[in-house]
């Protein structure tokens, strides 16, 4: 790597992690900036990649208690041109190129030179643009057109995205999605990574419109939106406009084992399985007994159309097998569970929803499809969180079972399960939420899914409200601006950040983020920004037109 422009000289006191350099005169006055990447050139050693973490100007005539204090006090002119003045910058030492650990600090007098990441991608990251199995994302802060490579092979290790409202989190995740539906597999082939997206706020519905209008979305086989049955039934214009793209959500109780069905019912009723073993075993016994008596062919149909038979059989069970008080609790749980049908028609839409088809997961993983589960106010009108958690429980259960089957059959399939507002589905104990139906199943995916190719992408505004065990399973983090209360938590779950970056966690600008972890091709956190021009599909969620609307109301216009 050859670079001629020297910008500074290393001073004494360097370690293997940080150093201080004095800038040359030509590099002063804003030509070097915080976040800039530079090279330290040790004598007889490999170059060290470094990041400017702080710039400190010094002037001998402007120090506390110096001889010019009284002159400044009286506002008299000071002969600055003869003052001893210079700039120093602190450097975070990152890696020994190419991609080696720094084992010996730079020496005083070593030169610091500029580096252009766009010119030296291969030396810095180990890969060049166009090489397979990588996507190039964002741009290094302080540079234009200098994206960083992300290793797609590391996606099964799970991801997490943090960021407060207005940090650019959803926009940037959209850019990431666009990259993941156009992954170079080899020199001639690009593929789409299959995804199921839990869209809490309608942030990703624009992809359905884009697919409808253009007939394609890069390499994605298809894009489909799933709404709750009450929305699908009542909104005729939605069905007509998106005939091939919008479908109802449904659940299939036959896709669950008897134990899984029992757990789902009790979780929906109580919000926890603690202290519910008698009810669980009672439900399993009841279903097994009715099956042995050939009282039903489908447990789904049993709850949907033959519920009275189920209750009658429950009453007939010997109380030595299921105690009277347990029977009462089971019946209450059944009644509560059937709210999902009475209020949302989730059971009766089994045959109308692609989500319940046995081949659905086969198709999405084969086609590189994108399924957007619309939990926003538009797609889930009047649906309470408890019911959304039930749908999540169902999806997580069938996904885990199917990917386990793939593994047992020797098939390799892959899918990203992307979950917005994840604190509502895998909450920490400190999060003020009454129920967490899906937590057990999602925790199972977090701890074991990576073995099967089933990957989580946890997205949240408040990372400290997400279950710590689930986050500890994530190995790549995309960190936008976060609230001060979350700083220590984020530093803990990510394995630590250099002080020059952790100090910026609460002040990152919109679209600016820190990437750290296994997908990052260099073993150090990188600060990047995602240009607004990088997203192909326009992001319309959250846009407002308040002033114009208020003006129309004032003028009496509808």
Secondary structure, 3 states (H helix, E strand, C coil): CCCCCEEEEECCCCCCCEEEEEECHHHCCCCCCCCCEEEEECCCCCCEEEEEEEEEEEECCCCCCCCCHHHHHCCCCCCHHHCCEEEEEEEEEEEECCCECCCCCCCCCCEEEECCCCCCHHHHHCCCCCCCCEEEECEECCCCCCCEEEEHHHHHHCEEEECCCCCCHHHHHHHHHHHHCCEECCCCCEECCCEEEEECCCCCCHHHHHHHHHCCECCECCEEEEECHHHHHHCHHHHHHCCCCEEECCCCHHHCCHHHHHHHHHHHHHCCCCCCHHHHHHHHHHHHHHHHCCCCCCHHHHHHHCHHHHHHHHHHCCCCCCCHHHHHHHHHHHHHHCHHHHCCCCCCCHHHCHHHCCCHHHHHHHHCCEEEEECCCCCCCCCCHHHHHHHHHHHHHHHHHHHHHHHHCCCCCCEEEEECCHHHCCECCCCCCCCCCCHHHHHHHHHHHHHCCEEEEEEECCHHHECHHHHHCCCEEEECCCCHHHHHHHHHHCCCCCHHHHCCCCCCCCCEEEEEECCECCCCCEEEECCHHHCCCCCCCCCCCHHHHHHHHHCCCC
